[in-house]
Amino acid sequence: MTFSTNRRSLMLGATALGAATVLGLSGKPLRAQTPSSGGTLRLGIGGFDSGETLNPQATETKYMQHLQWQLRNNLVEVGAGGVLVPELATSWEANDDLTIWTFKLRQGIEFHNGKTMDADDVVFSVNLHRGEDSFSQVKALAAVIADVQASAPDEVTFTLNAPNAGFPAVLSLTCMYIVPADDMNFDAGIGTGPYILESYEPGVKSVVRKNPNYWKEGRGHFDSVEMLAIRDVNARTTALQTGQIDAMNAVDTTTAPLLAAMPGIDLIQTQGKVHYAFSMLTTDPLFSDPRVRKAMKLSINRQDIVDKVLNGFGSIANDQPISSAYQYYDPSLAQHEYDPEQARSLLKAAGAEGLTTTLHASDTPFTGAVDAAQLFSGHAAAAGVNITVAREPEDGYWTNIWGKKPFFATRWSGRANEDLMLSLAYSRESLGDYNETNWDNEAFNLALNAARSEKDDAKRRALYAECQAIIAEEGGMIAPVWADLLDAKSSKLSTGEKISGDWDLDGNRCAERWWFNA
């Protein structure tokens, strides 16, 4: 099956996202205008780490995702609405059993150093995420690739270990950037992207300038882009209000209505796949019993989190990661309700009555995480669960807390399709990587593997529904809410008519897609 831009394709794993709303002082949606060029875009980004590098294998934070996509491209891009579109690839097709995928490449594309991109660069870039020596964040997902070869100067062929109908989405992931072959000096920032690196100080600031030879028509409008690492949401908000920055990510929901009402500032509210959560290590003795995990899920008042942490900018979730923004979301899954008595009964049956634990949190995974943890502690007390909230340092949270402590706050932004989301966070193949709860469930893994190779849409839908149900009932994640993405920008900035909801600030690609009003 070949790539098609005018339909949703099973082979591409395309998904439908909720629409974004950009609101200004009037409260009415703002309409995009004809793009203009010039100016310096200044971004305030709240998610970063002082130890980051430009090595494609290690792209963990929002800051680094923005910077990488300012400098580099993927073979496949996630467009507005979650639809996969060609980037450095022009097309792709699979054989009948979905085990061999062939990608045609754009010709005449130059890296910042003048080298012309070819299939060897793609093979080298993909192989960074494969093999024993790789420390890539997407190593588990790249493991589906048994072999990758340059089958022609403008063609790359992937042979997979097993059928995978959604494979092209793997190549859209953060980390899967295309870099020059055999060049390990990643911090030089060489890529094919819309901007060229001038300077980068991890955890502080980066500056990029316009790539005069950028190949993508109608993209990369700014003369330069400056990004500031600003951890505190109040500091980011003040910087936007005083004109020190032009846009910011992760607006505090308590100040969002005030920002939307301020002259010269627009609030961008995007519904999609983001879920805020508290995760339990299923290998820890405290949470190894699925009855205990189910009790914890029944011990949180979800509406209270929506009202007091999200301030209404979101909705109730159900302890599994597939929202209505995905093609195979199952709306019939029974909703977990706040039920302290049933939780208490489950704990008693598991021999864990009066459970006492520490919930590790900071506002790094999501703004308001510590407040949400405190609320959860109050909710759980009614079930006889004693939760002590430990406020952890912001810097190093993803390295020192996430996936390491038995009980911790987390956030997921979703992925391009169901297979990526479920494989990355829940599958056996992702143990030791992004499977943050160390959950290994045989029934789930069998259903997920079957879904990858199933061509019949109804059967595939049923398999993904089974995956959602198993995670909700037996998984280690307590996901009480879907959270709308909330960003803010100066009214001097214009966006396209559609905004991506996969990540903050237009899929972390606002530097490429936005422009200043003429």
DRENLUMMI-824474 format. One record per residue (C-alpha): residue number from 1; x, y, z. Coordinates in pm, 1 decimal, m for minus. Layout:
BEGIN
NODE    k         u         v         w
NODE  NUM         X         Y         Z
...
END
This chain:
BEGIN
NODE    k         u         v         w
NODE    1       0.0       0.0       0.0
NODE    2     139.4     341.9     m89.9
NODE    3     117.6     672.3      89.6
NODE    4    m186.2     889.4      22.9
NODE    5    m242.8    1244.4     145.0
NODE    6    m617.6    1250.6      95.9
NODE    7    m742.2     972.9     321.6
NODE    8    m684.1     813.0     656.3
NODE    9    m486.8     495.6     603.8
NODE   10    m464.0     189.2     821.0
NODE   11    m110.4     142.8     698.6
NODE   12     m13.0     488.1     820.3
NODE   13    m185.0     464.8    1154.7
NODE   14    m340.8     807.4    1098.2
NODE   15    m543.3     954.3    1384.5
NODE   16    m787.5    1237.2    1438.4
NODE   17    m709.2    1498.6    1699.9
NODE   18    m936.9    1751.2    1861.1
NODE   19    m921.9    2100.3    1721.9
NODE   20    m711.8    2378.7    1866.6
NODE   21    m866.6    2707.5    1970.3
NODE   22    m666.9    3030.7    1974.5
NODE   23    m840.5    3291.4    2186.5
NODE   24    m762.4    3658.2    2224.4
NODE   25    m925.9    3942.7    2416.7
NODE   26   m1258.7    3895.5    2241.6
NODE   27   m1274.2    3527.7    2329.3
NODE   28   m1330.1    3450.4    1959.4
NODE   29   m1098.4    3227.1    1753.6
NODE   30    m823.1    3422.5    1574.8
NODE   31    m782.1    3359.2    1204.1
NODE   32    m445.6    3298.1    1042.7
NODE   33    m313.1    3541.4     782.4
NODE   34     m77.3    3512.1     486.4
NODE   35     272.0    3424.1     618.6
NODE   36     537.0    3693.2     627.8
NODE   37     911.2    3658.0     683.7
NODE   38    1149.1    3816.3     930.4
NODE   39    1197.7    3893.2    1297.4
NODE   40    1335.2    3703.4    1594.4
NODE   41    1102.9    3457.3    1767.2
NODE   42    1168.4    3434.5    2142.1
NODE   43    1035.0    3127.6    2318.7
NODE   44    1011.1    3053.3    2690.4
NODE   45    1019.7    2676.6    2745.5
NODE   46     956.9    2515.2    3082.0
NODE   47    1075.1    2156.2    3029.7
NODE   48    1453.0    2117.7    3007.5
NODE   49    1759.4    1961.4    3167.6
NODE   50    2099.7    2119.2    3228.5
NODE   51    2276.2    1802.1    3111.6
NODE   52    2116.8    1781.6    2766.1
NODE   53    2304.1    1742.4    2438.0
NODE   54    2208.2    1746.4    2070.1
NODE   55    2271.7    1373.0    2032.3
NODE   56    1957.1    1243.2    1858.9
NODE   57    1954.3     938.1    2085.1
NODE   58    1877.2    1152.6    2390.5
NODE   59    1583.9    1382.5    2324.8
NODE   60    1386.2    1375.6    2648.0
NODE   61    1257.2    1726.7    2716.2
NODE   62    1032.9    1978.7    2542.3
NODE   63    1323.8    2219.5    2506.5
NODE   64    1536.1    1965.4    2321.4
NODE   65    1246.7    1856.9    2099.7
NODE   66    1197.8    2218.5    1992.6
NODE   67    1567.8    2269.4    1926.4
NODE   68    1610.5    1944.0    1735.6
NODE   69    1318.5    2024.4    1504.1
NODE   70    1456.2    2372.5    1447.6
NODE   71    1774.9    2208.1    1319.2
NODE   72    1668.1    1873.8    1178.7
NODE   73    1391.1    1683.4     999.1
NODE   74    1247.1    1331.1    1010.9
NODE   75    1147.8    1108.2     722.9
NODE   76     786.1    1143.0     835.3
NODE   77     613.7    1436.2    1005.4
NODE   78     307.6    1437.3    1228.7
NODE   79      83.6    1707.1    1087.5
NODE   80    m224.2    1876.7    1229.1
NODE   81    m491.4    1626.3    1318.6
NODE   82    m227.1    1360.6    1388.2
NODE   83    m204.4    1271.0    1018.3
NODE   84     133.1    1143.9     897.5
NODE   85     275.1    1342.3     606.3
NODE   86     601.0    1307.6     409.5
NODE   87     897.4    1508.2     531.2
NODE   88    1238.5    1393.0     401.5
NODE   89    1058.2    1094.2     251.8
NODE   90     825.4    1152.7     m43.5
NODE   91     632.2     825.6     m22.2
NODE   92     633.3     478.4     130.5
NODE   93     479.0     139.5      63.6
NODE   94     473.1    m205.1     224.1
NODE   95     472.4    m559.1      92.2
NODE   96     163.5    m775.5     137.5
NODE   97     256.9    m913.0     478.5
NODE   98     367.6    m572.2     617.9
NODE   99     724.4    m684.6     692.0
NODE  100     912.3    m486.1     425.0
NODE  101     867.3    m111.1     390.6
NODE  102    1027.3      96.3     113.7
NODE  103    1068.1     474.5     148.3
NODE  104    1147.1     707.3    m139.6
NODE  105    1358.5    1011.1     m41.8
NODE  106    1357.1    1370.5    m154.8
NODE  107    1644.3    1454.4    m387.2
NODE  108    1869.9    1757.3    m374.2
NODE  109    1820.5    1825.9      m1.6
NODE  110    2130.9    1977.4     161.6
NODE  111    2254.7    1957.3     517.2
NODE  112    2370.9    2280.9     679.3
NODE  113    2731.5    2187.6     594.1
NODE  114    2652.0    2162.1     222.0
NODE  115    2644.9    1782.1     199.2
NODE  116    2358.9    1642.9      m9.7
NODE  117    2136.7    1404.7     184.8
NODE  118    2109.2    1049.9      51.7
NODE  119    2004.1     703.7     162.0
NODE  120    2332.0     639.5     346.0
NODE  121    2253.5     930.2     580.8
NODE  122    1913.8     778.8     656.0
NODE  123    2061.0     434.6     726.2
NODE  124    2321.7     584.2     959.0
NODE  125    2061.3     796.0    1139.7
NODE  126    1823.0     504.7    1192.9
NODE  127    2101.5     277.5    1313.7
NODE  128    2182.9     521.7    1593.2
NODE  129    1873.2     383.5    1763.4
NODE  130    1947.5      14.2    1705.0
NODE  131    2190.2    m234.4    1852.1
NODE  132    2342.4    m304.1    2191.0
NODE  133    2550.1      13.7    2203.7
NODE  134    2256.1     246.9    2145.4
NODE  135    2117.9     439.4    2443.1
NODE  136    1835.1     587.4    2237.2
NODE  137    1509.9     690.4    2398.2
NODE  138    1329.5     501.8    2118.2
NODE  139    1554.3     193.3    2113.2
NODE  140    1266.3     m35.3    2207.1
NODE  141    1052.3      87.0    1918.5
NODE  142    1341.9      74.9    1672.5
NODE  143    1391.3    m290.4    1769.1
NODE  144    1109.8    m379.0    1528.4
NODE  145    1364.3    m314.1    1249.6
NODE  146    1559.8    m627.8    1159.1
NODE  147    1755.1    m455.2     883.3
NODE  148    1774.0    m121.3     703.1
NODE  149    1948.3     m81.2     368.1
NODE  150    2010.1     186.6     107.6
NODE  151    1836.3      11.5    m181.6
NODE  152    1908.3     309.8    m410.5
NODE  153    2060.9     657.6    m358.7
NODE  154    1708.7     792.2    m304.6
NODE  155    1549.7     483.3    m149.1
NODE  156    1570.2     306.2     185.5
NODE  157    1423.0     m37.6     257.8
NODE  158    1331.8    m154.1     607.5
NODE  159    1290.6    m523.1     688.6
NODE  160    1094.5    m576.5    1009.5
NODE  161    1107.6    m857.2    1263.6
NODE  162     730.8    m892.9    1242.5
NODE  163     437.6    m738.9    1053.7
NODE  164     363.8    m382.6    1155.4
NODE  165      85.5    m187.0     987.9
NODE  166     177.3     133.2    1170.2
NODE  167     552.1     129.2    1107.0
NODE  168     581.1     470.2     929.1
NODE  169     481.0     639.9    1253.8
NODE  170     801.9     508.6    1415.1
NODE  171    1000.4     730.6    1179.2
NODE  172     805.8    1039.5    1292.4
NODE  173     921.3    1004.3    1653.4
NODE  174    1134.5    1248.7    1841.2
NODE  175    1492.9    1115.8    1816.9
NODE  176    1440.9     985.6    1461.3
NODE  177    1608.3    1291.6    1307.0
NODE  178    1821.2    1256.9     994.3
NODE  179    2186.2    1359.1    1039.8
NODE  180    2493.5    1325.6     814.5
NODE  181    2637.6     975.5     792.9
NODE  182    2940.5     899.2    1011.3
NODE  183    2941.0    1244.7    1171.9
NODE  184    2933.3    1192.2    1548.5
NODE  185    2975.9    1561.8    1631.9
NODE  186    2606.8    1595.0    1709.4
NODE  187    2643.1    1911.1    1915.7
NODE  188    2731.7    2100.4    1598.0
NODE  189    2360.9    2073.2    1523.8
NODE  190    2402.8    1980.0    1156.2
NODE  191    2074.8    1886.6     993.6
NODE  192    1844.0    1969.3     703.5
NODE  193    1610.2    2182.4     914.3
NODE  194    1481.3    2540.7     884.1
NODE  195    1747.9    2694.7    1109.5
NODE  196    2122.5    2673.7    1164.3
NODE  197    2272.1    2656.9    1514.3
NODE  198    2458.6    2962.9    1639.7
NODE  199    2485.8    2882.5    2010.6
NODE  200    2347.7    2651.1    2274.0
NODE  201    2399.9    2656.4    2650.0
NODE  202    2214.4    2359.7    2805.5
NODE  203    1956.6    2464.3    3060.4
NODE  204    1996.4    2832.1    2968.4
NODE  205    1954.6    2946.8    2608.2
NODE  206    1986.4    2858.7    2240.0
NODE  207    2008.0    3077.8    1929.2
NODE  208    1947.3    2962.0    1572.2
NODE  209    1939.1    3160.5    1246.9
NODE  210    1739.6    3112.6     929.0
NODE  211    1861.1    2846.7     686.4
NODE  212    1867.1    3031.9     350.7
NODE  213    1854.8    2700.5     162.3
NODE  214    1565.9    2542.8     349.3
NODE  215    1387.3    2306.1     118.3
NODE  216    1035.9    2318.6     266.9
NODE  217     819.8    2578.8      92.3
NODE  218     619.1    2805.2     322.2
NODE  219     809.5    2711.4     638.9
NODE  220    1084.8    2864.9     852.1
NODE  221     975.0    3229.6     838.1
NODE  222    1182.8    3387.5    1118.3
NODE  223    1528.8    3539.3    1072.6
NODE  224    1630.0    3380.0    1400.9
NODE  225    1487.7    3197.0    1701.4
NODE  226    1597.8    3239.2    2062.2
NODE  227    1484.0    2993.0    2327.1
NODE  228    1509.1    3061.5    2697.2
NODE  229    1493.5    2781.5    2954.8
NODE  230    1248.6    2918.0    3213.3
NODE  231    1143.8    2656.3    3466.3
NODE  232     899.2    2858.9    3675.7
NODE  233     560.8    2904.1    3510.3
NODE  234     507.9    3240.0    3679.7
NODE  235     840.6    3363.4    3543.2
NODE  236     743.5    3249.0    3193.2
NODE  237     407.7    3422.0    3224.0
NODE  238     568.7    3746.5    3341.1
NODE  239     818.8    3729.1    3054.3
NODE  240     530.8    3700.3    2805.5
NODE  241     330.8    3980.4    2967.7
NODE  242     630.4    4216.1    2964.5
NODE  243     731.3    4136.0    2606.3
NODE  244    1055.0    3954.7    2692.3
NODE  245     932.2    3647.3    2503.3
NODE  246     679.5    3598.1    2224.7
NODE  247     537.3    3259.6    2324.1
NODE  248     546.7    3010.5    2609.8
NODE  249     442.3    2653.5    2672.0
NODE  250     258.7    2498.8    2968.1
NODE  251      40.8    2784.7    3090.5
NODE  252     m78.8    2756.2    3450.7
NODE  253    m448.9    2673.1    3437.2
NODE  254    m518.3    2913.8    3725.0
NODE  255    m390.0    3210.5    3523.2
NODE  256    m507.4    3092.4    3179.5
NODE  257    m837.0    3288.7    3180.8
NODE  258    m652.8    3604.3    3282.7
NODE  259    m398.4    3559.3    3003.1
NODE  260    m676.8    3507.1    2748.8
NODE  261    m835.3    3835.6    2857.0
NODE  262    m513.9    4041.7    2834.1
NODE  263    m471.7    4271.5    2532.4
NODE  264    m196.9    4152.5    2302.5
NODE  265    m189.2    3793.4    2431.8
NODE  266    m360.0    3484.1    2288.9
NODE  267    m425.7    3162.8    2477.3
NODE  268    m392.1    2845.7    2267.5
NODE  269    m607.2    2560.7    2397.9
NODE  270    m565.7    2227.6    2219.6
NODE  271    m750.7    1907.3    2296.9
NODE  272    m569.9    1585.1    2222.5
NODE  273    m385.7    1299.7    2388.3
NODE  274    m217.3    1446.7    2695.2
NODE  275    m281.2    1261.7    3020.0
NODE  276    m158.3    1348.4    3367.6
NODE  277     m91.1    1050.7    3587.3
NODE  278      59.3     889.1    3895.5
NODE  279     242.2     566.0    3823.8
NODE  280     324.6     265.8    4041.0
NODE  281     614.8      29.0    3979.5
NODE  282     440.6    m304.3    3938.1
NODE  283     761.3    m484.0    4036.9
NODE  284     768.8    m314.7    4376.1
NODE  285     626.6    m539.0    4652.0
NODE  286     384.0    m265.2    4755.2
NODE  287     217.7    m253.9    4411.0
NODE  288     278.3    m601.8    4269.0
NODE  289     m79.9    m715.1    4337.6
NODE  290    m326.3    m593.4    4069.1
NODE  291    m593.7    m562.9    4339.4
NODE  292    m380.2    m301.1    4512.8
NODE  293    m332.2    m113.7    4187.0
NODE  294    m706.3    m122.6    4117.4
NODE  295    m773.2       4.5    4470.3
NODE  296    m543.8     300.4    4412.3
NODE  297    m733.9     383.9    4091.9
NODE  298   m1061.3     384.9    4285.4
NODE  299    m909.0     608.3    4554.9
NODE  300    m877.2     925.0    4346.7
NODE  301   m1155.1    1176.7    4283.5
NODE  302   m1109.0    1256.0    3916.0
NODE  303   m1357.6    1540.5    3894.6
NODE  304   m1180.2    1712.0    4182.5
NODE  305    m855.5    1706.0    3982.0
NODE  306   m1032.3    1844.3    3672.5
NODE  307   m1188.2    2123.8    3877.8
NODE  308    m899.2    2221.7    4104.5
NODE  309    m584.7    2140.0    3907.1
NODE  310    m701.2    2179.8    3547.4
NODE  311    m957.8    2447.0    3630.3
NODE  312   m1183.4    2289.0    3371.2
NODE  313    m919.3    2277.6    3094.1
NODE  314    m953.0    1902.3    3052.5
NODE  315   m1173.8    1603.0    3124.2
NODE  316   m1189.8    1278.6    3322.6
NODE  317    m961.7     995.9    3204.1
NODE  318    m975.6     625.8    3274.6
NODE  319    m629.2     487.3    3361.0
NODE  320    m530.5     401.8    3004.2
NODE  321    m360.7     617.6    2738.5
NODE  322    m589.6     598.1    2433.8
NODE  323    m817.4     902.2    2422.1
NODE  324   m1094.0     989.0    2177.3
NODE  325    m824.2    1160.4    1968.7
NODE  326    m709.6     817.4    1852.9
NODE  327    m872.9     617.5    1574.3
NODE  328    m926.8     305.5    1786.5
NODE  329   m1041.3     459.6    2113.4
NODE  330   m1297.1     238.9    2289.7
NODE  331   m1582.6     452.6    2431.3
NODE  332   m1753.7     149.3    2584.7
NODE  333   m1483.8      90.7    2846.1
NODE  334   m1637.9     117.4    3194.0
NODE  335   m1530.5     437.3    3369.8
NODE  336   m1345.1     404.2    3699.7
NODE  337   m1527.0     605.6    3966.1
NODE  338   m1417.1     736.7    4305.2
NODE  339   m1516.8     450.2    4536.6
NODE  340   m1326.2     447.3    4869.3
NODE  341   m1529.6     158.6    5007.2
NODE  342   m1455.5     m72.8    4715.4
NODE  343   m1091.1      36.8    4730.5
NODE  344   m1077.8     m50.8    5099.6
NODE  345   m1232.8    m391.9    5025.4
NODE  346    m976.9    m467.2    4751.9
NODE  347    m690.0    m370.7    4980.2
NODE  348    m823.2    m596.9    5254.4
NODE  349    m851.7    m887.6    5011.4
NODE  350    m491.8    m826.9    4902.7
NODE  351    m365.8    m811.3    5261.2
NODE  352    m271.1    m445.5    5216.5
NODE  353    m524.1    m276.5    5445.1
NODE  354    m398.7      59.3    5572.0
NODE  355    m145.7      87.3    5288.7
NODE  356     117.3     354.6    5348.2
NODE  357     329.2     497.1    5065.6
NODE  358     516.9     804.2    4944.5
NODE  359     413.5     980.1    4623.4
NODE  360     710.2    1158.4    4462.6
NODE  361     617.0    1466.8    4261.4
NODE  362     736.0    1797.0    4123.4
NODE  363     582.2    2036.4    3874.3
NODE  364     823.2    1914.5    3605.7
NODE  365     592.9    1645.0    3460.3
NODE  366     298.8    1885.6    3465.7
NODE  367     209.8    2220.4    3618.1
NODE  368      14.0    2151.6    3934.4
NODE  369     149.1    1798.3    3985.8
NODE  370     235.3    1862.8    4350.2
NODE  371    m108.9    2010.6    4415.8
NODE  372    m269.6    1712.5    4241.7
NODE  373     m65.6    1475.9    4456.0
NODE  374    m183.7    1653.5    4771.7
NODE  375    m544.1    1626.9    4655.5
NODE  376    m495.4    1256.2    4582.5
NODE  377    m356.9    1209.7    4933.3
NODE  378    m675.2    1358.5    5076.2
NODE  379    m897.8    1146.5    4852.2
NODE  380    m714.9     823.2    4936.0
NODE  381    m743.8     877.2    5311.4
NODE  382   m1111.4     782.5    5285.3
NODE  383   m1001.8     439.1    5162.4
NODE  384    m757.1     399.8    5449.6
NODE  385    m458.1     472.3    5222.8
NODE  386    m187.7     694.1    5373.6
NODE  387      m3.5     890.8    5105.7
NODE  388     285.5    1119.3    5199.6
NODE  389     372.8    1362.4    4920.5
NODE  390     746.1    1418.6    4866.8
NODE  391     819.3    1734.0    4667.7
NODE  392    1122.0    1655.3    4450.9
NODE  393    1370.3    1893.4    4278.7
NODE  394    1268.0    2010.0    3933.9
NODE  395    1606.2    1958.1    3769.3
NODE  396    1685.6    1592.1    3712.4
NODE  397    1330.6    1472.9    3780.4
NODE  398    1316.8    1255.4    3468.7
NODE  399    1656.1    1104.2    3549.5
NODE  400    1632.4    1052.3    3924.3
NODE  401    1261.7    1008.6    4003.9
NODE  402    1061.4     903.5    3698.0
NODE  403    1050.2     525.6    3665.4
NODE  404    1281.1     483.0    3965.7
NODE  405    1071.7     559.0    4272.5
NODE  406     788.3     314.3    4349.4
NODE  407     518.7     584.5    4314.2
NODE  408     566.2     905.1    4113.9
NODE  409     394.5    1177.4    3911.0
NODE  410     417.1    1152.3    3533.1
NODE  411     275.2    1294.4    3211.8
NODE  412     231.7    1156.6    2862.3
NODE  413     171.8    1363.4    2551.2
NODE  414      55.3    1071.1    2341.4
NODE  415     204.6     945.9    2016.3
NODE  416     107.5     939.1    1649.0
NODE  417     m89.7     615.0    1670.4
NODE  418    m204.2     346.8    1912.0
NODE  419      81.8     110.1    1844.0
NODE  420     347.3     370.3    1927.2
NODE  421     175.5     477.7    2247.0
NODE  422     107.7     126.9    2371.9
NODE  423     442.7     m14.3    2262.3
NODE  424     645.7     267.7    2411.6
NODE  425     488.7     275.4    2755.8
NODE  426     342.9     m70.7    2821.1
NODE  427     497.9    m343.2    2607.2
NODE  428     745.6    m610.7    2710.5
NODE  429     989.6    m483.0    2447.1
NODE  430    1000.4    m144.8    2620.1
NODE  431    1095.3    m277.6    2964.7
NODE  432    1398.9     m87.1    3087.0
NODE  433    1318.2     207.9    2861.2
NODE  434     986.8     398.6    2854.7
NODE  435     781.3     128.6    3025.4
NODE  436     775.6     341.9    3338.9
NODE  437     578.1      96.7    3555.3
NODE  438     783.8    m215.1    3466.0
NODE  439     454.7    m378.1    3366.3
NODE  440     474.2    m706.4    3176.3
NODE  441     135.4    m858.4    3094.6
NODE  442     114.3   m1161.7    2865.6
NODE  443    m244.7   m1105.2    2750.1
NODE  444    m169.3    m742.5    2666.6
NODE  445     145.7    m826.2    2471.4
NODE  446     m36.1   m1092.1    2268.3
NODE  447    m319.0    m851.3    2179.2
NODE  448     m77.4    m572.3    2087.6
NODE  449     130.5    m795.7    1861.5
NODE  450    m183.2    m927.0    1694.0
NODE  451    m308.8    m572.4    1629.4
NODE  452      12.2    m480.5    1446.5
NODE  453     m35.0    m748.9    1186.2
NODE  454    m415.4    m734.2    1155.4
NODE  455    m541.1    m584.7     827.6
NODE  456    m912.2    m615.5     903.9
NODE  457   m1019.4    m285.8    1058.4
NODE  458   m1292.6    m428.0    1283.6
NODE  459   m1064.6    m698.0    1422.2
NODE  460    m786.6    m446.7    1476.7
NODE  461   m1026.5    m217.5    1661.8
NODE  462   m1129.5    m505.5    1889.2
NODE  463    m766.2    m589.0    1967.2
NODE  464    m686.8    m230.0    2061.2
NODE  465   m1000.4    m221.5    2276.9
NODE  466    m871.1    m529.7    2456.7
NODE  467    m538.4    m354.6    2513.3
NODE  468    m713.9     m51.5    2664.0
NODE  469    m922.7    m267.7    2898.1
NODE  470    m624.8    m468.4    3024.0
NODE  471    m423.3    m155.0    3100.5
NODE  472    m714.5      11.5    3277.6
NODE  473    m779.7    m289.4    3499.9
NODE  474    m432.3    m425.7    3561.9
NODE  475    m176.2    m163.4    3461.9
NODE  476      30.5      45.7    3700.0
NODE  477     m76.0     391.8    3580.6
NODE  478    m342.2     599.0    3757.9
NODE  479    m448.4     848.6    3489.7
NODE  480    m728.4    1062.3    3634.4
NODE  481    m746.8    1332.2    3364.3
NODE  482    m699.4    1424.5    3000.0
NODE  483    m536.0    1767.3    3001.7
NODE  484    m580.4    2023.4    2726.6
NODE  485    m255.0    2167.8    2596.7
NODE  486    m235.3    2530.4    2709.8
NODE  487      16.5    2762.3    2545.3
NODE  488      19.7    3139.5    2509.8
NODE  489     163.3    3377.6    2251.8
NODE  490     184.0    3739.4    2156.6
NODE  491     m92.2    3855.1    1922.4
NODE  492     188.9    3968.6    1692.2
NODE  493     239.4    3601.0    1605.8
NODE  494      23.5    3412.6    1359.0
NODE  495     m27.8    3037.6    1334.2
NODE  496    m156.7    2817.5    1058.1
NODE  497    m525.7    2737.5    1039.4
NODE  498    m466.4    2403.6    1210.7
NODE  499    m243.2    2344.1    1512.2
NODE  500     m93.5    2008.3    1600.0
NODE  501    m208.6    1859.2    1928.4
NODE  502      61.0    1593.9    1967.7
NODE  503     291.0    1826.5    2164.8
NODE  504     294.3    2181.7    2304.1
NODE  505     330.4    2485.4    2077.5
NODE  506     207.8    2328.1    1755.1
NODE  507     376.3    1991.9    1796.6
NODE  508     698.0    2158.6    1922.7
NODE  509     738.5    2298.8    1569.7
NODE  510     610.4    2655.1    1612.1
NODE  511     949.9    2795.6    1505.3
NODE  512     901.9    2631.3    1166.6
NODE  513     527.3    2685.4    1123.5
NODE  514     447.7    3029.6    1271.6
NODE  515     530.3    3386.1    1164.9
NODE  516     498.8    3749.3    1273.0
NODE  517     209.4    3952.3    1137.7
NODE  518     310.6    4174.7     849.4
END
